[in-house]
Amino acid sequence: MLSKLKNYLYNKVYINIVQSSKDTQIYVEEIHHNGSSDNYEEVFNSSDKSDIYDYIKTFMNRSPINYISLLDPSLSQGAAPTCSSSEMKKYCDIGGLEHVCVDETWVYYTSKLDLLQIQGRYKKTGIDFIFSPFYMLHKFFADKIKEEIALFILVHEDYIALSVFENSKLLFASLLDMQKDDESNDELLMDVDDDEELILDEIENNSVDLEDIDVDDDLEGLDELDDLDDLDTFDDMDDFEADEDDEEQLSFSNKQIDDSVEQNSFGEDYHRFSLIQSAVNTFYKDSKFDSEFIQDIYVADGIGLSTEFKKFLEEEIFLSVFIRKIDIPQELCELAKVEQK
């Protein structure tokens, strides 16, 4: 009775946090007792702890019924195809890990040390739920995991959560760190930087030095007063041509910036593909995994992948690739709603 009265008097506030090495996204959903809701979203620099705390506290103060959820940012987390502690030793060092069994068939785990660090970071607000990206991936593709063997991928800014399921049974899982061992990505981008320097040199060499122009030579023979209008027209033409040159140079420069951004995206997507390809090879070759030939790849795109990423997978691994957009903070909120019931 008291619980129902409390739910009638106060709104439910779900505060959802998704961290990366650079940014922290906070998505808030406030649900009124009549079923309507208001949504708020903000992105902070991950180092701005006080701003993050103040923003969270603002919504905590709106209602005593609030739930704070975090997507586990630990790079020491993972999943294993068993719920047995003794069997888990085949897949990971269980010392220093916390784990949760799912459907009595597989577990996701994370580092106790990382959990302590999370508690310290959010000690002023507390954390109600910490969700694994592997669990999110499992729920997001619930309709596909029940089917034939397939590879499932959640793309986060800092990592890739990868798992292989067959008829709801987990066969393989791996967390791929995008921040680690990406020297090859840097090398791929070095060519772009060199090209940009050449282009800038070319622009500088082709620029016009106004001091080199001898105006007096060009004005010989213009002695008559009646010709002054023509002189003004001549100057206007010079200004017009100079403006055109500036616009062309600016347009050319902007194009180079766009090309650089596109090339950087290409490099990052190729790096993601390389990590996935390596993980798939591990699944096939490592005898501890019950490996079978993967049929399809399902990707939950949380960052906005380029079309090249899909081409890499289709043309190099020769599999059918299906990509679904995922709003990770909103999906985290949906998990919290289910969990608190």
Secondary structure, DSSP 4 states (H G I P E B T S, - for coil): -HHHHHHHHS-EEEEEEEE-SSEEEEEEEEE-TTS-EEEEEEEEETT-HHHHHHHHHHHHTT-S-EEEEEE---TT-EEES-S-HHHHTTTS--TTEEEEEETTTEEEEEEHHHHHHHHHHTTTT--SEEE-HHHHHHHHTHHHHTSS-EEEEEE-SSEEEEEEEETTEEEEEEEEETTSS-HHHHHHHHHHHHHHHHHHHHHHHHS--GGG--HHHHTTT--SGGGHHHHHHHHHHHHHHHHHHHHHHHHHHHHHHHHHHHHHHHHHHHHHHHHHHHHHHHHHH-TTS------EEEEEESS---HHHHHHHHHHT--EEEEEE--HHHHHHHHHHHHH-
